[in-house]
């Protein structure tokens, strides 16, 4: 069974996770740049094969850590995370999208991202 977060728990967890999420976004971009350079047989300021493998490993570890914490990963480009919760007796997913400064959105579980609304 999934973890159900209170609003306070979700806000606190996201505050703790933000540095790792920002690192993930940077590493994802580095990996894309290195992959393109390797495919084009050029060089990248982000590095080569060793840096690509390190970025991939770190990104995979971050995703594993998120899942272990009870966070649902809905997308990685852009990074989209849901945290199961209950608001006013209704099952919802607290929703964080890459670029959001804080956890400020939710949607009913059955509606998905299209039903995304600001938290009350």
C-alpha positions in Angstrom: 0.0 0.0 0.0 1.2 3.5 -0.8 2.1 5.9 1.9 -0.5 8.6 2.5 1.0 12.0 3.3 -0.5 14.8 5.4 -0.1 18.2 3.8 2.5 19.1 6.4 4.5 15.9 5.8 4.4 16.4 2.0 5.6 20.1 2.3 8.4 19.1 4.6 9.5 16.2 2.4 9.5 18.4 -0.7 11.6 21.0 1.1 14.1 18.2 2.0 14.1 16.8 -1.6 14.4 20.1 -3.5 18.3 20.0 -3.6 18.2 16.4 -5.0 15.5 17.3 -7.5 17.5 20.3 -8.7 20.6 18.1 -9.0 18.5 15.5 -11.0 17.4 18.2 -13.5 21.0 19.3 -14.0 22.3 15.7 -14.4 19.5 14.9 -16.8 20.6 17.8 -19.0 24.2 16.9 -18.7 23.4 13.3 -19.7 21.4 14.5 -22.7 24.2 16.8 -23.8 26.9 14.1 -23.5 24.7 11.5 -25.3 24.2 13.9 -28.2 27.9 14.7 -28.4 28.8 11.0 -28.3 26.3 10.3 -31.1 27.7 13.1 -33.2 31.3 12.0 -32.3 32.1 15.5 -30.9 33.1 16.5 -27.4 31.0 18.1 -24.6 32.0 20.4 -21.8 29.8 18.1 -19.6 32.3 15.3 -20.1 32.4 11.9 -21.8 31.3 8.3 -21.2 32.4 8.2 -17.5 30.5 11.4 -16.7 27.5 10.0 -18.6 27.5 6.8 -16.6 27.9 8.7 -13.3 25.0 11.1 -14.2 22.8 8.1 -15.1 23.7 6.3 -11.9 23.0 9.4 -9.7 19.7 10.0 -11.5 18.6 6.4 -11.0 19.6 6.6 -7.3 17.5 9.8 -6.9 14.5 8.1 -8.6 14.9 5.0 -6.3 15.1 7.3 -3.2 11.9 9.1 -4.3 10.1 5.8 -4.7 11.3 4.6 -1.4 10.0 7.7 0.3 6.5 7.0 -1.1 6.7 9.6 -4.0 5.1 8.5 -7.3 7.2 9.5 -10.3 4.9 10.4 -13.2 7.5 11.8 -15.6 11.2 12.6 -15.8 11.3 15.2 -18.5 9.9 17.3 -17.1 10.1 15.8 -13.7 6.6 15.3 -12.4 6.0 13.9 -8.9 2.8 13.0 -7.0 2.4 12.4 -3.3 -0.7 10.5 -2.2 -2.9 12.4 0.3 -6.4 12.9 1.5 -8.0 16.4 1.3 -11.5 16.9 2.8 -12.0 13.2 2.8 -11.1 12.8 -0.9 -8.1 10.8 -2.2 -5.9 13.2 -4.1 -2.3 13.4 -5.3 -0.3 16.4 -4.3 1.4 17.3 -7.5 4.9 18.9 -8.0 6.1 19.8 -11.5 9.7 20.6 -12.3 10.1 24.4 -11.9 7.6 24.7 -9.0 9.2 26.4 -6.1 7.0 24.5 -3.6 4.2 22.0 -3.4 1.2 24.0 -4.4 -1.0 21.8 -6.5 -3.2 18.7 -6.3 -5.5 16.6 -8.4 -8.0 13.9 -7.7 -6.5 10.5 -8.2 -8.8 9.6 -11.0 -8.4 12.9 -12.9 -4.7 13.0 -13.4 -2.7 16.1 -14.4 -5.6 17.5 -16.4 -7.5 18.0 -13.1 -4.6 19.9 -11.4 -5.7 22.6 -9.1 -4.0 25.0 -6.6 -3.9 23.8 -3.0 -6.5 25.6 -0.8 
